[in-house]
Structure formats: structure tokens, C-alpha cells
Amino acid sequence: MSVEQVASEAGVGKTTIYRRYASKKELAAAAINAVREDWGPPPDTGSARTDIVEMLVQNQVALEHGPGFAMIGALLVEARRNPALIEYFRDRFTRPRRKEALMVMQRGVERGEIRADADLDIAVQAMVGAIFIRHIWGADESRERIEQTVELVWRGLAANPRTLTDGELNRQPSEHPH
């Protein structure tokens, strides 16, 4: 992650970048803020399960079709040399999104959709982590895969497992395309 590389990718000189951004941190902050704006507010459809699916789809689209995954990779590489950048990313990007996901899940607890004793943080980590690992593995990502991931995690969260349809309860793992 260098100003020279950013300037080259943008087709401008380094001085043009420095006229707008005084430091690499400011440049990274602008990129992080741009990605964050792409997501918009968390959905509130009245169903925590649907809201989580929609949030994960938002995440996947923003990460895959914008600079998201590439930016995260660059920040991780830069973390040892400049830990302030990754911390800024966490403060402006991952922690707020995590808080929104937990808020959506908590609404599900309050509506009786999700067990009160469920570890919501681990559930969010599992669902978001699935998107990242599929990207790392080069596996196809789709709304269907996201829905399958949420279905699997939801079985451990659901206040009343009978709220799942018979097809969802009886579907065997081999029925999911890989």
C-alpha cells in the first residue's frame, strides 16, 4: 500500500495525491469511508433472519464489487508497519458494522425469534467469516450460499426450532451445492 501505487492506479502523479491527502493515513481513511458509505443502514424487515441475510448480502456486494477485499488485504499487509491504519479501519468500518449486526440480532432476541442465551457475537463472526473464507478459497459466493450459511447458524439460534420449515429441518448437507 503505497502512495506511488495509488497514484499509478489513478493515472495521476504522487503530488496530486498529496495535494488532496496529507498522509497515507488520510488516503486510507478516505478509502475506508467510501466503502462504509456503500453499505447504508442495516435493514429492519421485521425478521432478524431476513435482516441478517440482507446485511450479509450488502457486505458481500460491497466487499467483492468495490475495493473492500483488496483494501482489507492491503491494510493487513500494512498493519505491522503502520498499526494505526488497521486500528482506524476497525474503528470506522468493522466495529460499527459488528455493532449493527448485533443490534439486528438483539431485535431478534427481543421479538422471541432468537434464544436469549445465544452468543450473538459468535454467530455474527461465523456468518461474516464464511464470506471471507469463501473469498480466500476462491469459492463462488451468492445469495443462495449466504442464505444456506444463515440457515445453518440459525438452527443454533432459533428460539423455536419449529419455526423452520420442514424442508429446512430435513435438508441434508449433501443437498447443498458446493
URCORCOR-V658504 format. One record per residue. N is the residue number from 0. RES is the residue in one letter. PHI is phi in whole degrees, 0 to 359 (NA if undefined). PSI is psi in whole degrees, 0 to 359 (NA if undefined). D_FIRST is the distance of its C-alpha to the first C-alpha in Angstrom with 1 decimal. Layout:
N,RES,PHI,PSI,D_FIRST
N,RES,PHI,PSI,D_FIRST
This chain:
0,M,NA,98,0.0
1,S,232,152,3.8
2,V,297,324,6.9
3,E,300,315,8.6
4,Q,294,319,7.0
5,V,297,315,7.7
6,A,299,317,11.0
7,S,297,313,11.8
8,E,298,324,11.5
9,A,278,348,13.6
10,G,74,31,15.9
11,V,229,171,16.1
12,G,278,160,15.7
13,K,303,323,13.4
14,T,297,327,16.5
15,T,297,317,16.8
16,I,297,314,13.5
17,Y,292,336,14.7
18,R,294,326,18.2
19,R,268,324,17.2
20,Y,234,122,14.6
21,A,288,340,15.5
22,S,208,168,12.3
23,K,298,323,8.7
24,K,298,317,10.7
25,E,296,320,12.9
26,L,296,313,10.4
27,A,297,320,9.1
28,A,299,319,12.9
29,A,296,319,14.0
30,A,295,316,12.0
31,I,298,315,13.5
32,N,296,324,16.8
33,A,295,318,17.0
34,V,293,318,16.7
35,R,301,320,19.2
36,E,294,334,21.6
37,D,294,338,21.8
38,W,277,323,23.6
39,G,74,183,26.6
40,P,286,157,29.1
41,P,293,145,30.3
42,P,290,158,33.3
43,D,217,82,36.8
44,T,271,351,39.1
45,G,99,355,41.6
46,S,230,118,40.4
47,A,300,320,37.7
48,R,299,312,37.3
49,T,296,319,36.8
50,D,298,319,34.4
51,I,295,317,32.2
52,V,302,313,32.2
53,E,297,320,31.2
54,M,297,317,28.4
55,L,294,323,27.0
56,V,295,316,27.3
57,Q,304,312,25.5
58,N,302,309,22.6
59,Q,299,315,22.6
60,V,297,314,22.8
61,A,295,320,20.0
62,L,288,320,17.7
63,E,274,325,18.7
64,H,262,347,19.4
65,G,253,199,16.7
66,P,277,7,12.9
67,G,310,295,13.9
68,F,297,318,13.4
69,A,296,318,10.2
70,M,295,317,8.8
71,I,298,316,10.6
72,G,302,314,9.4
73,A,297,319,5.7
74,L,294,322,7.5
75,L,294,320,9.9
76,V,295,320,7.9
77,E,283,345,6.8
78,A,304,321,10.4
79,R,291,320,12.2
80,R,282,327,10.7
81,N,219,75,10.6
82,P,298,340,13.1
83,A,296,329,13.9
84,L,293,314,10.9
85,I,292,326,12.2
86,E,293,320,15.7
87,Y,299,316,15.2
88,F,301,314,14.2
89,R,298,316,17.3
90,D,294,319,19.4
91,R,268,340,18.7
92,F,238,295,18.2
93,T,284,317,19.5
94,R,295,316,22.4
95,P,297,321,23.9
96,R,291,321,23.8
97,R,299,316,25.4
98,K,300,319,28.0
99,E,295,317,28.8
100,A,297,317,29.3
101,L,295,325,31.5
102,M,296,316,33.4
103,V,299,315,34.2
104,M,295,319,35.3
105,Q,297,323,37.4
106,R,301,322,39.1
107,G,296,323,40.1
108,V,296,313,41.6
109,E,297,329,43.5
110,R,272,359,44.8
111,G,82,13,45.9
112,E,278,329,43.6
113,I,241,139,41.7
114,R,303,139,43.3
115,A,294,334,43.2
116,D,268,4,42.4
117,A,291,141,39.4
118,D,276,96,36.1
119,L,295,324,34.1
120,D,296,316,30.8
121,I,294,321,31.1
122,A,298,316,32.1
123,V,297,316,29.0
124,Q,301,318,26.8
125,A,296,316,28.6
126,M,288,316,28.4
127,V,292,319,24.7
128,G,300,327,23.9
129,A,298,322,25.9
130,I,296,316,23.5
131,F,294,317,20.5
132,I,291,324,22.5
133,R,297,322,23.9
134,H,296,314,20.5
135,I,298,319,19.5
136,W,286,345,23.0
137,G,79,19,22.7
138,A,280,152,25.9
139,D,294,140,27.0
140,E,245,140,26.5
141,S,204,168,29.2
142,R,301,319,31.1
143,E,300,316,33.8
144,R,296,320,31.6
145,I,297,315,30.4
146,E,298,321,34.2
147,Q,295,321,35.1
148,T,296,313,32.6
149,V,297,319,34.0
150,E,303,314,37.5
151,L,297,313,37.0
152,V,292,322,35.6
153,W,300,328,38.2
154,R,302,328,41.0
155,G,274,345,40.2
156,L,261,329,39.8
157,A,303,130,42.7
158,A,295,325,45.5
159,N,227,99,47.9
160,P,305,339,47.0
161,R,290,350,49.8
162,T,287,347,47.7
163,L,282,147,45.9
164,T,288,160,47.8
165,D,304,320,49.9
166,G,298,321,47.6
167,E,290,321,44.6
168,L,291,326,46.6
169,N,264,352,47.9
170,R,295,131,45.0
171,Q,270,150,44.2
172,P,306,328,40.7
173,S,292,344,41.8
174,E,280,350,42.2
175,H,270,127,38.5
176,P,292,145,36.9
177,H,253,NA,34.0
